[in-house]
Structures are given as C-alpha cells and as structure tokens.
Amino acid sequence: MQENIVIFLIIVGFSVCAIFAISHAPIYPLKKAYRNKIQENGVIHFTSPESASLILKAHSLRGAISDFEKLLGPLIWTYEYNNKQEMELKHDYLLKKKRGKDDPKNFSVCLKITGLSDKAISQTYTRYGVFNDKPIVFKSDYIYPQNIEIIKEWKY
C-alpha cells in the first residue's frame, strides 16, 4: 500500500514538473493575425544598460541559450508593444519574477524594436499556461530590425 502511494506521489511530482516545463517553453508558433500586429506595432525588449548599448551599436539582437532551454536553441525574448502603459505593466511583471527580484538592473532599459523582416517574424513563438505572460520569442541567432530605440530607462 505504501509503495503505491510513493509511486503515485512520484508520478504526480513528475507531472507537475512537466507541466511547468512545457508552460515555460515557447513552443507555440504565433498566429498570422498576431504576427501582423507585431509587424505594425513592433515589440519591446527589456535589458541592462550595458546590453542596450551593445544592441544599439550592433543594431541587432542576439539569441541566448539558457541551461533550461538548450533543446530550443538560441532565443530572443520580447513582448508585444501596444502602448507605454502596457509596457510599464510588463516591466512590473518581470520585476516580480525571480530574475527581476535578483537583479532588476537587467530589466532597467526598454528597447522598442520595429521594422522586423518577414523572416524574423516567421521565427516567432510564444508560450501559454501557468505563466500567462505571452512573450514573443524569436528562435534565432540574431534579428536585424530596421529600428531599435530606447523608450524608457529605470534607475536602480
């Protein structure tokens, strides 16, 4: 009887971990209507002042590979841009997450990215599930937008 309970708890624990892993992974291609909206309004990317300087100098964003996402390859995490109020809400959300709490400076510059190529737009994915933050993730080594500008800086 106790063995069955232990096995059941292991299966439940594994299932919960799998749900969080799948919810975190940006594996869902963006729908065409959403891609068109991104093409019109652009996306935003939160970063550190040092990284923002490098991005502006290179006029490109480089994909990064985290330990958790090795199977997905290089990723560039962005969010839809609609207006400054939503940008502020997204920034506040990021600061509530562990990485934002640990080092808010890494999210202290917001870049607006517009003029994305069709190729870049075709490489966009998102995630659904427990996080519900709907990032726009480019599965790419680099993206080369026409315009990158700082729209807000926070001091920490």
DAWOPE-V647791 format. One record per backbone hydrogen bond with DSSP energy under -1.0 kcal/mol. NH is the residue of the N-H (numbers start at 0). CO is the residue of the C=O. If there is no record, write none. Layout:
BEGIN
NH|CO / NH|CO
END
This chain:
BEGIN
4|0 / 5|1 / 6|2 / 7|3 / 8|4 / 9|5 / 10|6 / 11|7 / 12|8 / 13|9 / 14|10 / 15|11 / 16|12 / 17|13 / 18|14 / 19|15 / 20|16 / 21|17 / 22|18 / 23|19 / 24|20 / 26|24 / 27|125 / 29|123 / 34|30 / 35|31 / 36|32 / 37|33 / 38|34 / 39|35 / 40|36 / 41|37 / 42|112 / 43|78 / 44|110 / 46|108 / 51|47 / 52|48 / 53|49 / 54|50 / 55|51 / 56|52 / 57|53 / 58|54 / 59|54 / 60|142 / 62|140 / 63|74 / 71|68 / 74|63 / 75|137 / 77|135 / 78|43 / 80|41 / 86|82 / 87|83 / 88|84 / 89|85 / 90|86 / 91|87 / 92|88 / 93|89 / 94|90 / 100|96 / 101|97 / 102|98 / 105|102 / 106|103 / 107|104 / 108|46 / 109|151 / 110|44 / 111|148 / 112|42 / 113|146 / 120|116 / 121|117 / 122|119 / 123|120 / 124|136 / 125|27 / 135|77 / 136|124 / 137|75 / 138|122 / 139|137 / 142|60 / 145|114 / 146|113 / 148|111 / 150|109 / 151|109 / 153|107
END
